[in-house]
Amino acid sequence: MLQLAASSILGLTVPHAPHAPPRCLAASRAASPVCVDDKSEVEEYFNNEGFNRWNRIYSEDGEVNAVQLDIRTGHGQTVDKILKWVDSDGRESLSDGTWCDAGCGVGSLAIPLAQRGATVVASDIAGAMASEAERRAADLGLSERASFSTSDLESLSGEYDTVSCIDVMIHYPPEKMAGMVGHLGGIAKERLILSFAPDTWYYRALKRFGELFPGPSKTTRAYLHTEEAVLKALSEAGFAPSRTEMTGTNFYFSRLIEAVRQ
Ligand SMILES: C[S@@+](CC[C@H](N)C(=O)[O-])C[C@H]1O[C@@H](n2cnc3c(N)ncnc32)[C@H](O)[C@@H]1O
């Protein structure tokens, strides 16, 4: 419990070095080492163990432990804050525009958006997550409003009025974050909505403390980002912040930013 409390941000394990290089494993004496990059690791994780874990966390009735319940609550608050923005803007602005949800997971945001009348094009690097989102949307009769596919967000193309990317940046090392924001900015006509685990002295201290207690299982590496760096990346992509929110429970920390094209 202490380990989880100390080293989990959004429920994922934080890296031991702030700029962790790809993990390289000695294949054999003769062969060169095999290096696993973050994206392959994330894809593999969310198609297997991560799918089982996060599908439960992102379900109202999935069986979860106390920490996972706290993360479910925190994540639900982030989604609710976005929906509150959407509702306060009025339903017309939603039904008139197109919405791309990149790294959609099991559809926690895409589905309520479709229920509110949005046309949502959602995707995830992990086919297991995207398929579960598609199944959930179909069960609710939303297949016409929301489509789901498997894609790395940096391979997405087209143009959408709004592009959202919620709790995905945690999988991006700081040196790759601006490229990711730049790509999403390139497909967003008007608005970007992003969230990330903030790199503050408090969460850093929490992370260092957690490193004293080696955990039994490592999940994927997870990265914090400074708000300053994210705002700079948004500005370079041509976007300025318009609304922000912070959600912090015991085990879930997420800064939410809405930015509009300048
Ligand atoms: C913590 S979950 C958040 C899911 C969803 N955005 C939500 O808030 O419910 C992170 C998701 O990001 C996806 N992901 C990570 N890197 C990605 C990438 N490069 N392209 C697309 N999806 C990615 C993972 O597969 C996973 O489903």
The ligand as a Tripos MOL2 file, in Angstrom:
@<TRIPOS>MOLECULE
LIG
   27    29     1     0     0
SMALL
NO_CHARGES

@<TRIPOS>ATOM
      1 C1         -4.5270    5.9210  -18.6710 C.3       1 LIG1
      2 S1         -5.3550    5.4310  -20.1430 S.3       1 LIG1
      3 C2         -6.4840    6.7880  -20.4770 C.3       1 LIG1
      4 C3         -7.5780    6.3930  -21.4490 C.3       1 LIG1
      5 C4         -8.6050    7.4800  -21.8010 C.3       1 LIG1
      6 N1         -8.0080    8.6210  -22.4370 N.3       1 LIG1
      7 C5         -9.3690    7.8980  -20.6000 C.2       1 LIG1
      8 O1         -9.1030    8.9900  -20.0470 O.co2     1 LIG1
      9 O2        -10.2520    7.1410  -20.1660 O.co2     1 LIG1
     10 C6         -4.1090    5.7390  -21.3610 C.3       1 LIG1
     11 C7         -4.4710    5.2240  -22.7390 C.3       1 LIG1
     12 O3         -3.5940    5.8280  -23.6840 O.3       1 LIG1
     13 C8         -3.3160    4.8960  -24.6960 C.3       1 LIG1
     14 N2         -2.0780    5.3290  -25.3700 N.ar      1 LIG1
     15 C9         -0.8400    5.4760  -24.8550 C.ar      1 LIG1
     16 N3          0.0320    5.9200  -25.7920 N.ar      1 LIG1
     17 C10        -0.6900    6.0790  -26.9350 C.ar      1 LIG1
     18 C11        -0.3560    6.5060  -28.2540 C.ar      1 LIG1
     19 N4          0.8830    6.8650  -28.5960 N.pl3     1 LIG1
     20 N5         -1.3420    6.5560  -29.1700 N.ar      1 LIG1
     21 C12        -2.6230    6.2000  -28.8480 C.ar      1 LIG1
     22 N6         -2.9850    5.7610  -27.6260 N.ar      1 LIG1
     23 C13        -2.0300    5.7160  -26.6670 C.ar      1 LIG1
     24 C14        -3.1940    3.5790  -23.9300 C.3       1 LIG1
     25 O4         -3.3030    2.4490  -24.7550 O.3       1 LIG1
     26 C15        -4.3290    3.7220  -22.9340 C.3       1 LIG1
     27 O5         -5.5460    3.1920  -23.4170 O.3       1 LIG1
@<TRIPOS>BOND
     1     1     2 1
     2     2     3 1
     3     2    10 1
     4     3     4 1
     5     4     5 1
     6     5     6 1
     7     5     7 1
     8     7     8 2
     9     7     9 1
    10    10    11 1
    11    11    12 1
    12    11    26 1
    13    12    13 1
    14    13    14 1
    15    13    24 1
    16    14    15 ar
    17    14    23 ar
    18    15    16 ar
    19    16    17 ar
    20    17    18 ar
    21    17    23 ar
    22    18    19 1
    23    18    20 ar
    24    20    21 ar
    25    21    22 ar
    26    22    23 ar
    27    24    25 1
    28    24    26 1
    29    26    27 1
@<TRIPOS>SUBSTRUCTURE
     1 LIG1         1 GROUP 0 **** ****
